[in-house]
Amino acid sequence: MTSPKKAGPPSSSNGAAIWIGVGAVIVVLGLVAVFFARGSGSDVVEGQTGTVAVGDSSTTMGDGGTGDTASGSETSASLPVYDATVNDDPAVGMTIPTVTGKDFDGNDITISGDDGQAKVILFVAHWCPHCQREVPLLKGHLDDNPMPDDVELLTVSTSVKPGADNYPPQKWLEGVGWSAPVLADDEGSSVAQAYGLSAFPYFVVVDGDGKVVERASGELTTEQFDDAVAAAQG
């Protein structure tokens, strides 16, 4: 009976191949670690929602927090929920809440009533069919009729739903050429709630003193939008 052959030591070429393979794995793991390290320290908004602060209170819904108000802080007076069926909007004459957050690229952005700037604030949701019609309409109109220097157009992306139409909202807005600054609301839609949003799209028109002049929801015609801009100017 022939004895089985004993396995000898691996050849030097096999050993070299093993070490090359191990080295490659280490390099790949190192690159992955660097990638995640950079991502964890980045200010770029992930998931298209961000951390926002309303007045002196902050929420961390966009970063996996609870959205609770910071201990001991005070919140600016929120606007009442908008009711399009009421002729006299109770928000008219109120100072808008100051909100801070970031745009989709992680740049700081603040919407405030104490900057002396009249403004029109547009709230949109990427999945809303009315917003999907309104934003391109206004974009085309603004190409031919830019905002006046004394009125600023700001946007709030809110009520984000991953997997719904036009997600992510950044890609949607960039795709239609929307150039107005966009604040990324948190997962709890804190900014939208503070401004009394009840339907999309939603407009808050503010004068140079930071006071609400008028509000509107639903699709506006370009003429109605121009009227809102004129109202902001006083």
Secondary structure, 3 states (H helix, E strand, C coil): CCCCCCCCCCCHHHHHHHHHHHHHHHHHHHHHHHHHHHHHCCCCCCCCCCCEEECCEEECHHHCCCCCCCCCCCCCCCCCCCCCCCCCCCCCCCECCCEEEECCCCCEEEECCCCCCEEEEEEECCCCHHHHHHHHHHHHHHHHCCCCCCEEEEEEECCCCCCCCCCCHHHHHHHCCCCCCEEECCCCCHHHHHCCCCCCCEEEEECCCCEEEEEEECCCCHHHHHHHHHHHHC
